[in-house]
Amino acid sequence: MNLLSPEGLKLLPLLVPPLLLSLTLHEFAHARIALLFGDPTALRAGRVTLNPLKHLDPIGTLMLLFVGFGWARPVPVNPFNLHPRRAGEILVSLAGPLTNLCLAILAGCLLRVYLTAVAAGAPAGPVELIVQVLLITLAVNVCLFTFNLLPIFPLDGHHILRELLPPGTKANFMAWQMRYGPMLLIALLAGPGLLSRLTSQPVPDPLGWVLNHVMTLAMQMI
């Protein structure tokens, strides 16, 4: 949905709280796990906090709201402070997406409990509002979980895959990712929409296909 449309503007107040919560907890998890493994870099930068203002990037947040993709401020991590380093890097990178997965599961469980209670005759309350907020929370966190695990620089999935590779292939992987990763990510995010407008024909959207299928699977599990 276009958030600049009248329908989208009505949805905006319901989208902002789940988005702030999800991004803040994602970045806090990175910072907290880094500290747990011995790296105080994020602590010194004031990032081991639940204050959203410490984690949000203004431009990235606005783009996420109105364009559909964006970013928060990356948590600074010094891998040489992590002990053990390799396991530390993997778990620090996993912490953010796994936090989003937990939030998605929580939202799905609350939605199921609420709808089951309403179906059983419990007072419904503001049904539409509650269902919308829980669905948005579920969708936001499923998308953040899936997107951040893509093995493309600079996403979390890149850092995880890099540490799982044999030492002999890591340097070539890093060189390729640093050179082409950001361009590949931009192409996945903006390419299908841009080509569709230029050609006036539908263009396959592989990232959208993945996100839609993961979201469909999540809805089927509720």
C-alpha positions as CSV (number, residue, x, y, z in Angstrom):
1,M,0.0,0.0,0.0
2,N,1.2,3.5,-0.8
3,L,1.5,5.3,2.5
4,L,1.1,8.7,0.8
5,S,-2.4,7.8,-0.3
6,P,-5.4,8.6,1.9
7,E,-5.7,4.9,2.9
8,G,-2.0,4.7,3.6
9,L,-2.0,7.8,5.8
10,K,-4.8,6.2,7.9
11,L,-2.6,3.1,8.4
12,L,0.5,5.1,9.3
13,P,-0.3,5.5,13.0
14,L,-0.7,1.8,13.3
15,L,2.5,1.1,11.5
16,V,4.9,3.4,13.4
17,P,4.8,1.7,16.9
18,P,5.5,-1.8,15.6
19,L,8.2,-0.5,13.3
20,L,9.9,1.4,16.1
21,L,9.7,-1.5,18.4
22,S,11.0,-4.0,15.8
23,L,13.9,-1.9,14.7
24,T,14.9,-0.9,18.2
25,L,14.9,-4.4,19.6
26,H,16.8,-5.7,16.5
27,E,19.6,-3.2,17.0
28,F,19.6,-3.6,20.8
29,A,20.0,-7.4,20.4
30,H,23.1,-6.9,18.2
31,A,24.6,-4.5,20.8
32,R,23.7,-6.6,23.8
33,I,25.1,-9.8,22.4
34,A,28.3,-8.1,21.3
35,L,28.8,-6.9,24.9
36,L,28.0,-10.4,26.1
37,F,30.9,-11.7,24.0
38,G,33.3,-9.1,25.3
39,D,33.0,-6.1,22.9
40,P,32.2,-2.8,24.6
41,T,32.2,-0.8,21.4
42,A,28.4,-0.5,21.2
43,L,28.2,0.2,24.9
44,R,30.6,3.1,24.6
45,A,28.5,4.4,21.6
46,G,25.4,4.3,23.8
47,R,23.7,1.6,21.7
48,V,23.0,-1.0,24.5
49,T,19.7,0.8,25.1
50,L,16.0,0.5,24.3
51,N,15.8,4.2,23.4
52,P,14.7,4.2,19.7
53,L,16.4,7.5,19.1
54,K,19.8,5.9,19.6
55,H,19.1,3.3,16.9
56,L,17.0,4.9,14.2
57,D,18.5,6.6,11.1
58,P,16.1,9.4,10.1
59,I,16.4,9.0,6.4
60,G,16.4,5.2,6.6
61,T,13.3,5.2,8.7
62,L,11.4,7.5,6.4
63,M,12.4,5.4,3.4
64,L,11.2,2.3,5.2
65,L,7.8,3.9,5.9
66,F,7.2,5.5,2.5
67,V,9.3,3.6,0.0
68,G,9.2,0.1,1.5
69,F,12.9,-0.4,2.3
70,G,15.2,1.5,4.6
71,W,17.7,1.0,7.4
72,A,18.5,1.7,11.1
73,R,21.9,2.8,12.3
74,P,24.3,-0.2,12.2
75,V,25.6,-1.2,15.6
76,P,29.4,-0.7,15.8
77,V,31.2,-4.0,16.6
78,N,34.9,-4.7,16.9
79,P,35.3,-8.4,16.0
80,F,38.8,-8.5,17.5
81,N,37.1,-7.9,21.0
82,L,34.8,-10.9,20.6
83,H,35.7,-14.1,22.4
84,P,35.5,-16.6,20.8
85,R,35.6,-14.3,17.7
86,R,34.0,-16.5,15.0
87,A,31.1,-17.7,17.2
88,G,30.8,-14.2,18.5
89,E,30.4,-12.7,15.0
90,I,27.8,-15.3,14.0
91,L,25.7,-14.9,17.2
92,V,26.0,-11.1,17.1
93,S,24.7,-11.1,13.5
94,L,22.0,-13.7,14.3
95,A,20.7,-11.7,17.3
96,G,18.9,-9.1,15.4
97,P,16.9,-11.4,13.0
98,L,16.2,-13.9,15.8
99,T,14.7,-11.1,17.8
100,N,12.4,-10.2,14.9
101,L,11.5,-13.9,14.6
102,C,10.5,-14.0,18.3
103,L,8.4,-10.8,17.9
104,A,6.7,-12.3,14.9
105,I,5.9,-15.5,16.8
106,L,4.6,-13.5,19.8
107,A,2.4,-11.4,17.5
108,G,1.1,-14.5,15.8
109,C,0.3,-16.2,19.1
110,L,-1.4,-13.2,20.5
111,L,-3.5,-12.9,17.3
112,R,-4.5,-16.5,17.5
113,V,-5.4,-16.3,21.2
114,Y,-7.4,-13.1,20.6
115,L,-9.3,-14.4,17.6
116,T,-10.0,-17.7,19.4
117,A,-11.3,-15.9,22.5
118,V,-13.6,-13.7,20.3
119,A,-14.9,-16.7,18.4
120,A,-15.7,-18.4,21.8
121,G,-17.8,-15.4,22.8
122,A,-15.4,-13.2,24.8
123,P,-15.9,-9.4,24.6
124,A,-14.4,-8.4,21.2
125,G,-13.3,-4.9,22.1
126,P,-11.9,-2.9,19.2
127,V,-11.5,-6.0,17.0
128,E,-10.4,-4.4,13.8
129,L,-7.8,-2.2,15.5
130,I,-6.2,-5.0,17.6
131,V,-6.1,-7.4,14.6
132,Q,-4.5,-4.7,12.4
133,V,-1.8,-3.9,14.9
134,L,-1.0,-7.6,15.5
135,L,-1.0,-8.3,11.7
136,I,1.3,-5.3,11.1
137,T,3.7,-6.4,13.9
138,L,3.7,-9.9,12.4
139,A,4.3,-8.7,8.9
140,V,7.1,-6.2,9.8
141,N,9.0,-8.7,11.8
142,V,8.7,-11.5,9.3
143,C,10.0,-9.2,6.6
144,L,12.9,-7.9,8.8
145,F,13.8,-11.5,9.8
146,T,13.8,-12.8,6.2
147,F,15.4,-9.7,4.6
148,N,18.2,-9.4,7.0
149,L,19.2,-13.1,6.6
150,L,19.9,-12.6,2.9
151,P,23.6,-13.4,2.3
152,I,24.3,-10.1,0.7
153,F,26.6,-7.3,2.1
154,P,25.9,-5.4,4.3
155,L,23.0,-7.5,5.7
156,D,23.3,-9.8,8.7
157,G,23.2,-12.9,6.5
158,H,26.4,-11.9,4.8
159,H,28.3,-11.8,8.1
160,I,26.9,-15.2,9.1
161,L,27.7,-16.9,5.8
162,R,31.2,-15.3,5.8
163,E,32.1,-16.8,9.2
164,L,30.7,-20.2,8.1
165,L,32.9,-20.4,5.0
166,P,36.3,-22.2,5.0
167,P,39.2,-19.8,5.6
168,G,40.5,-20.3,2.1
169,T,37.4,-18.9,0.4
170,K,36.5,-16.1,2.8
171,A,38.8,-13.5,1.3
172,N,37.4,-14.0,-2.3
173,F,33.9,-14.0,-0.9
174,M,34.5,-10.8,1.0
175,A,36.1,-9.1,-2.1
176,W,33.1,-10.1,-4.3
177,Q,30.6,-9.0,-1.7
178,M,32.2,-5.7,-1.0
179,R,32.3,-4.9,-4.7
180,Y,29.0,-6.2,-5.9
181,G,26.8,-6.8,-2.8
182,P,25.4,-3.2,-2.4
183,M,24.6,-3.1,-6.1
184,L,22.9,-6.5,-6.0
185,L,20.8,-5.4,-3.0
186,I,19.7,-2.2,-4.7
187,A,18.8,-4.2,-7.9
188,L,16.7,-6.6,-5.9
189,L,14.9,-3.8,-4.0
190,A,14.4,-1.2,-6.8
191,G,15.0,-3.1,-10.0
192,P,11.7,-4.8,-10.6
193,G,9.6,-1.7,-9.9
194,L,11.7,0.5,-12.0
195,L,11.7,-1.9,-14.9
196,S,8.0,-2.4,-14.7
197,R,7.5,1.4,-15.0
198,L,9.9,1.7,-17.9
199,T,8.5,-1.2,-19.8
200,S,4.8,-1.0,-18.7
201,Q,5.0,-4.7,-18.2
202,P,5.1,-6.8,-15.0
203,V,8.7,-7.8,-14.1
204,P,9.5,-10.8,-11.8
205,D,10.3,-9.6,-8.3
206,P,12.4,-12.4,-6.7
207,L,12.7,-10.6,-3.3
208,G,9.0,-9.9,-3.2
209,W,8.3,-13.5,-4.1
210,V,10.4,-14.7,-1.2
211,L,8.9,-12.3,1.3
212,N,5.3,-13.1,0.2
213,H,5.9,-16.8,0.5
214,V,7.4,-16.5,3.9
215,M,4.6,-14.3,5.0
216,T,2.0,-16.7,3.6
217,L,3.7,-19.6,5.5
218,A,3.6,-17.5,8.7
219,M,-0.1,-16.8,8.3
220,Q,-0.9,-20.4,7.7
221,M,0.8,-21.3,11.0
222,I,-1.5,-19.0,13.1
